[in-house]
Amino acid sequence: MVKKFLTVMLAAVLSISMVACSSNQTSQSSSASASEEQKENKAVEEITLVTTTSLDDTGFLAETLKGFEEANNVKVNVVAKGTGEALELGKSGDADILFVHAKAKEEDFIKGGYGVDRNEIMYNYFVIVGPKGGEHNAEMKDMSAPDVFKDIADNDLTFVSRGDESGTHTKELSIWKEAGIETPDFSNYNEAGKGMGATLQMASEMGAYCLTDIGTFLASKDKLDLEIVKQADESLKNVYSIVRIANLDPEMEEMTNKLLEYYQSDEVQKEIAEYGEKEYGEPLFYTFDESK
């Protein structure tokens, strides 16, 4: 009788243990599923776009991203850096997609296995600006960009560089090399280590010369004591590209592909071609299809 009682009790304990284990496994499974679902939802609910400061300083991204966010129910977190730093964030996995403007660096990024491809979206031009009424300004207008830089160095005029490995800084260094100056080291050469808007402000305060994209200059010129001393030409063309990041999870890859398609669409290309025209009298950017 005692033996039978113990057998019944043991069976009951085992039964309860099995139910508890089963319940715990179900709970763990449910928690894991919920966790995976949260990750999946987060991936498609927000993406990080790392971009050059000029696209942020001009208000371009704030304006053009509205339609994408609304159509896809997604938040685009914009991180504005120089192109060099933007590419480093792409390498470290802190960017989901890039919108930058330094072709050679972008191609190296892709060759290194960090990017899928680069897609040219639009362009504008670099210009050289200097202090309003500067005594050298008039003669600079008819010079090539390298000759303007050589004149600045020869006369030890004040110059402010981005100095941040950005697309603009990369272009500036290439112009110095064309001018026969490998490393500018004249006494009035200064490196800001800042974005385009802040660098222009610094140049204005110092009565200095500076290389800038035309878009950022037009968007901020009313606050600056600067004028264009070397107008745009084909040698100063400035191309902006979207670079897709390699090895994203499928959901993120799909969303970033949608962002690329959005900027390539006829509707947004038309918006790009018109951006800034009413406010500044000319567009801040141009598309490659002149019909847009």
C-alpha positions in Angstrom: 0.0 0.0 0.0 2.8 2.4 1.0 4.7 1.4 -2.2 1.6 2.2 -4.3 1.2 5.5 -2.6 4.9 6.5 -3.3 4.6 5.5 -6.9 1.5 7.7 -7.3 3.3 10.6 -5.6 6.4 10.2 -7.8 4.2 10.2 -10.9 2.5 13.4 -9.8 5.8 15.1 -9.1 7.2 14.1 -12.5 4.0 15.4 -14.2 4.2 18.7 -12.4 7.9 19.1 -13.3 7.2 18.3 -17.0 4.4 20.9 -17.1 6.7 23.4 -15.5 9.5 22.7 -17.9 7.2 22.8 -20.8 5.7 26.1 -19.6 9.2 27.5 -19.1 10.3 26.5 -22.6 7.2 28.0 -24.1 7.8 31.2 -22.1 11.4 31.3 -23.3 10.4 30.6 -26.8 7.8 33.3 -26.7 10.3 35.8 -25.2 12.8 34.9 -27.9 10.2 35.3 -30.6 9.1 38.6 -29.1 12.7 39.8 -29.0 13.3 38.8 -32.6 10.1 40.5 -33.7 11.2 43.7 -31.9 14.5 43.6 -33.7 12.8 43.1 -37.0 10.3 45.9 -36.3 13.2 48.3 -35.3 15.1 47.5 -38.5 12.3 48.5 -40.7 11.0 51.4 -38.6 14.2 53.5 -38.6 17.4 53.7 -40.6 20.6 55.7 -40.3 21.7 57.8 -43.2 25.2 59.2 -42.8 25.8 62.1 -45.1 28.0 65.1 -45.9 27.4 68.3 -43.9 26.5 70.2 -47.1 23.3 68.2 -47.6 22.3 68.9 -44.0 23.4 72.6 -43.8 21.3 73.5 -46.9 18.2 71.9 -45.5 18.1 69.6 -48.5 17.7 66.3 -46.6 15.2 67.7 -44.1 13.0 68.7 -47.0 13.4 65.8 -49.4 13.2 63.0 -46.9 9.7 63.9 -45.7 8.0 62.1 -48.6 10.1 58.9 -48.1 9.3 58.8 -44.4 5.6 59.2 -44.9 5.4 56.7 -47.7 7.3 54.0 -45.9 6.4 54.7 -42.3 10.0 54.9 -41.4 12.2 57.4 -39.5 15.5 58.4 -41.2 18.1 59.4 -38.7 20.5 61.8 -40.4 24.1 61.9 -39.2 26.0 64.7 -40.9 29.8 64.2 -41.2 32.6 64.9 -43.6 32.7 62.2 -46.3 35.9 60.6 -44.8 34.2 60.2 -41.4 31.0 59.1 -43.0 32.8 56.2 -44.8 34.5 55.2 -41.5 31.0 55.0 -39.9 30.0 52.8 -42.8 32.9 50.5 -42.2 32.1 50.2 -38.4 28.5 49.3 -39.1 27.2 52.6 -37.7 25.5 53.6 -41.0 22.8 51.8 -43.0 23.4 53.9 -46.1 25.6 56.8 -47.2 25.0 60.0 -49.2 28.5 61.5 -49.9 30.7 63.2 -52.5 34.2 61.9 -52.8 34.3 59.5 -55.8 37.8 58.0 -55.2 37.2 57.3 -51.5 33.7 55.8 -52.3 35.3 53.5 -54.8 38.0 52.4 -52.3 35.2 51.8 -49.8 33.4 49.4 -52.2 36.7 47.7 -53.2 37.3 47.0 -49.6 34.1 45.1 -49.4 32.2 47.6 -47.2 29.9 48.9 -49.9 27.7 47.4 -52.7 27.8 50.2 -55.2 27.7 54.0 -55.7 24.8 55.7 -57.4 25.2 59.2 -58.7 22.2 61.2 -57.7 22.9 64.9 -58.4 25.7 67.4 -58.6 26.6 71.1 -58.0 29.9 72.9 -58.1 32.6 74.1 -55.8 33.5 77.8 -55.7 36.2 79.8 -54.1 35.0 82.6 -51.8 36.9 85.4 -50.1 36.4 88.5 -48.1 34.1 91.1 -49.7 36.0 93.8 -51.4 39.4 91.9 -51.0 42.1 93.6 -53.1 43.0 90.3 -54.9 39.4 89.4 -55.7 39.1 91.1 -59.1 42.1 89.5 -60.6 41.1 86.1 -59.2 37.9 86.0 -61.2 39.7 85.2 -64.4 42.1 82.7 -63.0 41.8 78.9 -62.9 41.2 77.4 -59.4 44.9 76.2 -59.1 46.1 79.7 -60.0 43.8 81.3 -57.4 45.3 78.9 -54.8 48.8 79.7 -55.9 48.1 83.4 -55.6 46.7 82.9 -52.1 49.8 81.0 -51.0 52.3 83.4 -52.8 50.8 86.4 -51.1 50.2 84.6 -47.7 46.5 85.5 -47.7 44.4 84.0 -45.0 42.8 80.7 -46.0 40.5 78.4 -44.0 40.4 74.7 -44.9 37.8 72.2 -43.8 40.8 70.0 -42.7 38.5 67.1 -42.0 39.0 64.5 -44.8 35.6 65.5 -46.2 34.8 65.5 -49.9 35.4 69.3 -49.9 38.7 68.9 -48.2 39.7 66.1 -50.6 38.9 68.4 -53.5 40.8 71.3 -51.9 44.0 69.2 -51.6 43.8 68.1 -55.2 43.7 71.8 -56.3 46.7 72.6 -54.2 48.6 69.7 -55.9 47.6 71.1 -59.3 49.0 74.4 -58.1 52.3 72.7 -57.5 51.8 72.8 -53.7 51.8 69.3 -52.1 51.2 70.5 -48.6 50.0 74.1 -48.0 52.2 75.4 -45.1 52.1 79.2 -45.5 51.6 81.0 -42.3 48.0 82.1 -42.9 46.7 78.6 -43.8 44.2 77.4 -41.2 42.3 74.1 -40.7 38.9 74.4 -39.1 38.2 70.7 -38.6 34.5 71.5 -38.9 31.6 71.2 -41.3 31.0 73.5 -44.3 28.6 75.9 -42.6 30.9 76.4 -39.6 34.0 76.7 -41.8 32.4 79.4 -43.9 31.5 81.3 -40.7 35.1 81.0 -39.5 36.3 82.3 -42.9 33.9 85.2 -42.8 35.1 86.2 -39.3 38.7 86.0 -40.3 38.4 87.7 -43.7 39.7 84.6 -45.3 39.4 82.6 -48.5 37.8 79.2 -48.6 36.7 76.4 -51.0 33.0 75.6 -50.6 30.2 73.9 -52.4 27.9 76.5 -54.0 24.8 75.1 -52.2 26.0 75.7 -48.7 27.3 79.2 -49.6 24.0 80.2 -51.2 22.1 78.9 -48.2 24.2 80.9 -45.8 25.6 83.9 -47.7 23.3 86.5 -46.1 25.0 85.7 -42.8 28.5 85.9 -44.2 30.9 88.7 -45.2 32.2 86.7 -48.1 31.8 86.8 -51.9 32.6 84.4 -54.7 36.0 85.1 -56.2 36.2 82.1 -58.5 33.0 80.9 -60.2 32.2 77.3 -60.9 33.5 75.5 -64.0 33.7 71.9 -65.0 36.9 71.3 -63.1 35.0 72.2 -59.9 32.1 69.8 -60.5 30.9 68.2 -57.2 29.0 64.9 -57.6 26.8 63.5 -54.8 26.3 59.7 -54.7 24.3 57.2 -52.6 26.5 54.3 -51.5 24.8 51.1 -50.4 26.3 49.3 -47.5 27.3 45.6 -47.8 26.1 42.8 -45.5 22.9 44.4 -44.1 20.2 42.1 -42.8 17.4 41.5 -45.5 14.9 43.9 -43.9 17.3 46.8 -43.7 18.7 46.1 -47.2 15.1 46.3 -48.6 14.5 49.6 -46.9 17.8 51.2 -48.0 17.1 50.0 -51.5 13.8 51.8 -51.3 15.6 55.0 -50.3 17.9 54.7 -53.3 14.9 54.2 -55.6 13.2 57.1 -54.0 16.0 59.5 -54.9 16.3 58.1 -58.4 12.6 58.5 -59.1 11.4 61.1 -61.6 9.3 62.9 -58.9 12.2 63.4 -56.5 14.7 64.2 -59.3 12.4 67.0 -60.3 12.3 68.1 -56.7 16.1 68.1 -56.6 16.3 70.2 -59.8 14.0 72.8 -58.3 15.4 72.9 -54.7 16.4 76.4 -53.7 15.4 78.0 -56.9 12.7 80.2 -55.5 14.7 81.3 -52.4 18.1 81.8 -54.0 17.3 82.5 -57.6 19.0 79.3 -58.7 18.9 75.6 -57.8 21.4 74.4 -55.2 21.8 71.1 -57.0 21.4 69.7 -60.6 20.3 66.3 -61.9 22.0 64.4 -64.6 18.9 64.3 -66.7 18.4 67.9 -67.9 14.8 67.2 -68.7 13.9 67.0 -65.0 
